[in-house]
Amino acid sequence: MNRRNRLLPAALALATATALLATSCSSSGSEDDDSADGSPSTPPAPTAPSTPGTSAPGTPDGTPDATPAPDSPSAPATSTAPGTPSGTTAPGTTPPGGTAPAPTGARWQPAPGLAWQWQLGGGPVDQSVDVPVYDIDGFENDASVVAALHAKGRKVICYINAGSWEDFRPDSAAFAKALQGSDTGWKGEKWFDIRKLDQLKPLMAARFDMCRSKGFDAIEPDTIEAYNQNSGFPLTPDDQLKYNRMLAQLAHERGLAIGLKNDLDQIPALLPDFDFAVNEECSQFDECDRVAPFVKAGKAVFHVEYKLDTDKFCAKAKSLGFSSMQKKLDLNAWRKPC
């Protein structure tokens, strides 16, 4: 489930109702114009040094065709959920708090303009969408799904909630009550006390190890702007910078790319630490220019709108070099790309 972090619960409920009404007459996923999916729009020329991954849909983005390393998608590993009572660690993973093995080769660097699919709900992942990038739930999809997408030439991003506790996750018991603050506005979720890096770091490392062992190429960490929310803790912008940089370090130690989810105010400070951006509704709130520094640095911006139809935002999104589409709020397989 997606999160527009800066909406209060009441406003979020209203937005959800509005979004569902607005999309009730939309076409189904099978009616999408997928001809646009495989042909990313031409982004503006980067104005800062960059190492873009690729510009061709359907091909591994910037990853050399070499013999796969043990953790590559061609050799999927079975993952044990972090925080399980047995305390066992899945093959190819790092024990919580341990040092991750040095990654082999360069991590994926998604280039601006890559078309993508974002599916966190609606049942099994629809693998028929012809786009080079998929973003799917890390817990709910096993290594076979990632391997199947890789076999189609896709890169796969692992969605993980890194900023709030969820009572429905298999590792929920590993998070002490003292780490849990106010409700986020989503059922069964509470903000983390991100100041407690010593406690959260090994737990996040275990989640990232799970993504790595399943063969994912990147991480999408959600709810990582608690400092400007009613979290129940006296969090500061500096607390958030430290926490988000810790997440980026954990991902990079494992050879994984990582995206900055929303957190617009801290983009200038965090741009060097993150490999791409994931943004919700920057057009709706007239703030897409604030995300544009990622494209100028040669880094992709994966962007969605919920309430606006494509004719209201695609022209500007394309001019900025964003990878944009309209989605329904429950993030099922339906999509309407720019």
C-alpha positions in Angstrom: 0.0 0.0 0.0 1.3 3.4 -0.9 1.7 6.2 1.5 1.4 9.9 0.8 3.3 10.7 4.0 2.4 14.4 4.3 -1.4 13.8 4.4 -3.1 13.7 7.8 -5.3 10.6 8.3 -8.5 12.4 7.8 -7.3 14.1 4.6 -5.9 10.8 3.5 -9.3 9.1 3.9 -10.9 11.8 1.9 -8.2 11.5 -0.8 -8.8 7.7 -0.9 -12.5 8.1 -1.4 -12.0 10.8 -4.1 -9.4 8.6 -5.9 -11.7 5.6 -5.9 -14.6 7.7 -7.3 -12.3 9.3 -9.9 -11.0 6.0 -11.1 -14.2 3.9 -11.0 -14.8 4.6 -14.7 -11.2 4.2 -15.7 -10.2 1.5 -18.2 -8.8 -1.8 -16.8 -5.2 -2.8 -16.9 -5.7 -4.9 -20.0 -6.8 -1.7 -21.8 -3.6 0.3 -21.0 -1.7 1.6 -24.0 1.4 -0.4 -23.4 2.9 0.9 -26.6 4.0 3.8 -24.5 5.5 1.6 -21.7 8.4 0.3 -23.6 9.4 3.6 -25.1 10.6 5.9 -22.3 10.4 9.6 -23.1 13.6 11.4 -23.9 14.8 13.1 -20.7 16.6 16.4 -20.6 20.3 16.1 -20.9 21.8 15.7 -17.4 23.6 18.8 -16.2 25.7 17.0 -13.6 28.0 14.0 -13.9 26.1 10.8 -13.9 26.3 7.1 -14.5 22.9 6.3 -16.1 22.0 2.6 -16.3 20.4 2.4 -19.7 18.0 4.1 -22.1 16.6 1.0 -23.8 13.5 -0.6 -22.3 13.4 -4.4 -21.9 17.2 -4.7 -21.3 19.2 -5.0 -18.1 19.9 -1.4 -17.2 23.6 -0.8 -17.1 24.5 -4.3 -15.7 27.3 -6.0 -17.6 26.4 -9.4 -19.1 28.7 -11.5 -17.0 28.6 -14.7 -15.0 26.1 -14.2 -12.2 27.4 -13.8 -8.7 26.0 -16.2 -6.1 23.3 -13.7 -5.1 22.2 -13.0 -8.7 18.6 -13.6 -9.8 19.7 -16.7 -11.7 20.4 -18.4 -8.4 17.4 -17.4 -6.2 17.8 -18.1 -2.5 15.1 -19.0 -0.1 14.7 -16.3 2.5 13.8 -16.6 6.1 11.9 -13.6 7.3 13.9 -11.4 9.7 12.9 -11.6 13.3 11.5 -15.1 13.2 11.6 -16.9 16.5 14.0 -19.6 15.3 16.7 -16.9 14.8 17.9 -18.6 11.7 19.4 -16.7 8.8 18.7 -17.5 5.2 21.5 -18.7 2.9 23.3 -15.8 1.3 22.1 -13.3 3.9 23.9 -11.4 6.7 23.1 -12.0 10.3 21.4 -8.9 11.8 24.0 -6.4 12.8 26.7 -8.2 10.8 28.8 -6.8 7.9 27.4 -7.5 4.5 29.7 -9.3 2.0 31.3 -7.0 -0.5 29.1 -6.7 -3.5 30.4 -7.9 -6.9 30.2 -5.4 -9.7 28.6 -2.0 -9.9 25.0 -1.6 -8.6 22.2 -0.7 -10.9 21.9 3.0 -11.8 18.4 3.6 -13.3 18.5 6.3 -15.9 15.9 9.0 -16.4 12.9 8.1 -18.5 12.6 4.4 -17.9 9.0 3.2 -18.0 8.0 1.3 -14.9 5.2 -0.7 -13.2 4.4 -0.3 -9.5 2.2 -3.1 -8.0 1.9 -3.5 -4.3 -1.7 -4.9 -4.2 -4.3 -6.7 -6.3 -3.0 -10.2 -5.9 -0.1 -11.8 -7.8 2.2 -9.6 -9.8 1.0 -9.1 -13.4 4.2 -9.9 -15.2 2.8 -9.1 -18.7 3.4 -5.3 -18.6 6.1 -4.6 -21.1 8.3 -2.2 -19.1 12.0 -2.4 -18.0 11.4 -1.8 -14.3 9.0 -3.4 -11.8 8.5 -2.2 -8.2 6.9 -4.9 -6.0 6.5 -5.9 -2.3 9.6 -7.5 -0.9 7.8 -9.7 1.6 5.0 -10.8 -0.5 7.0 -12.0 -3.5 9.6 -14.8 -3.5 12.7 -15.3 -5.4 10.9 -17.1 -8.2 8.9 -13.9 -9.1 12.1 -11.8 -9.2 13.8 -14.5 -11.4 10.9 -14.6 -13.8 10.9 -10.9 -14.2 14.7 -10.9 -14.7 14.2 -13.6 -17.4 12.0 -11.1 -19.2 14.8 -8.5 -19.0 13.3 -6.5 -16.2 15.0 -4.8 -13.2 13.1 -5.3 -9.9 12.8 -2.9 -7.0 12.0 -4.3 -3.5 9.4 -2.3 -1.6 10.0 -2.3 2.1 8.5 -0.1 4.8 11.5 1.4 6.5 9.9 4.1 8.6 6.9 2.5 10.4 6.0 -0.7 12.1 3.4 -2.9 10.4 1.6 -5.5 12.5 1.0 -7.8 9.5 4.7 -8.4 8.6 6.3 -11.7 9.6 9.1 -9.9 11.5 6.7 -7.5 13.4 7.6 -9.1 16.8 11.2 -8.1 16.4 10.4 -4.4 16.8 10.2 -3.4 20.5 7.2 -1.5 21.7 9.5 1.4 22.5 10.3 1.8 18.8 6.6 2.3 18.0 5.0 5.7 18.1 1.8 7.2 16.8 -0.5 5.7 14.2 0.5 6.6 10.7 -3.1 6.8 9.5 -2.9 3.3 7.9 -4.4 0.4 9.8 -1.9 -1.6 11.9 1.0 0.9 11.4 2.9 3.1 13.8 5.8 5.4 13.2 9.3 4.3 14.2 11.5 6.3 16.6 14.2 6.8 14.0 16.6 8.2 16.6 17.3 4.7 17.8 19.7 3.8 15.0 21.4 1.1 17.1 18.1 -0.8 17.4 16.7 -0.2 13.9 19.9 -0.7 11.9 20.1 -4.5 12.4 16.4 -4.9 11.7 16.6 -2.9 8.5 19.7 -4.8 7.5 17.8 -8.0 7.9 15.1 -6.7 5.6 17.6 -5.6 3.1 19.3 -9.0 3.3 16.0 -10.6 2.4 15.7 -8.4 -0.7 19.2 -9.2 -1.7 18.8 -13.0 -1.2 15.7 -12.9 -3.4 17.7 -11.3 -6.2 16.2 -7.8 -6.2 18.2 -5.0 -7.8 17.1 -2.1 -5.6 15.2 -1.0 -2.5 12.2 1.4 -2.2 12.1 2.3 1.5 8.7 3.8 2.4 7.7 6.3 5.1 11.1 7.9 5.5 10.0 11.5 6.4 8.7 10.9 9.9 10.3 14.1 11.1 7.5 16.2 9.6 4.7 14.0 10.8 2.9 13.5 14.1 5.1 10.6 14.9 4.8 10.7 18.7 8.5 11.5 18.9 10.4 14.8 18.9 12.1 14.1 15.7 14.3 16.7 13.9 15.3 17.0 10.2 18.8 15.9 11.3 17.4 12.7 12.8 15.8 12.0 9.4 19.0 12.7 7.5 21.0 10.3 9.7 18.4 7.6 9.4 17.9 7.9 5.6 21.7 7.9 5.0 22.0 4.8 7.2 19.4 3.1 4.9 21.4 4.2 1.8 24.6 2.8 3.3 22.9 -0.5 4.1 21.6 -0.9 0.5 24.9 0.1 -1.1 26.9 -2.3 1.1 24.7 -5.1 -0.4 25.2 -3.9 -4.0 21.6 -2.6 -4.2 20.4 0.7 -5.5 18.1 2.7 -3.3 15.4 5.3 -4.0 14.4 8.4 -2.0 10.7 8.2 -1.4 9.1 11.6 -1.3 10.9 13.6 1.4 11.1 16.6 -0.9 12.6 19.1 1.7 15.7 16.9 2.0 16.4 16.2 -1.6 19.3 18.7 -1.8 21.0 17.1 1.1 20.3 13.4 0.2 20.7 13.5 -3.6 24.3 12.2 -3.5 23.2 9.3 -1.2 20.3 7.9 -3.3 20.3 6.4 -6.8 16.8 7.4 -7.9 13.6 8.9 -6.6 10.0 7.6 -6.1 7.4 10.3 -5.9 3.7 10.5 -5.3 1.6 13.3 -6.6 4.2 16.0 -7.2 1.9 17.3 -10.0 -1.1 17.4 -7.8 0.8 19.5 -5.2 2.7 21.6 -7.8 6.1 20.5 -6.6 7.7 18.4 -9.4 10.4 21.0 -10.0 11.7 20.1 -6.5 12.3 16.5 -7.6 13.9 17.5 -10.9 17.5 17.6 -9.5 17.5 13.8 -9.7 17.1 13.8 -13.4 19.7 16.6 -13.7 22.1 14.2 -11.9 21.3 11.4 -14.4 19.0 9.6 -11.9 15.5 8.3 -12.6 12.4 9.8 -11.0 9.6 7.1 -10.8 6.4 9.2 -10.4 2.7 8.5 -10.0 -0.4 10.6 -9.8 -3.7 9.3 -8.3 -6.3 12.0 -8.7 -5.1 13.7 -11.9 -5.6 12.2 -15.3 -2.6 11.9 -17.6 -3.6 14.9 -19.7 -3.2 17.0 -16.6 0.4 16.1 -15.8 2.2 14.1 -18.5 3.3 17.0 -20.6 5.3 18.6 -17.8 6.4 15.2 -16.5 7.9 14.3 -19.9 9.6 17.7 -20.2 11.3 17.0 -16.8 12.3 13.5 -17.9 10.2 11.7 -15.3 8.9 8.1 -15.5 5.3 8.9 -14.9 1.9 7.2 -14.9 -1.5 7.3 -13.3 -2.3 4.6 -10.7 -5.2 3.7 -8.5 -4.7 4.3 -4.8 -4.5 0.6 -3.9 -1.6 0.1 -6.4 -3.0 -2.9 -8.1 -1.9 -3.8 -11.7 -3.9 -1.1 -13.4 -1.8 1.7 -14.9 -2.1 4.5 -17.4 1.3 5.6 -18.5 2.4 8.9 -20.0 
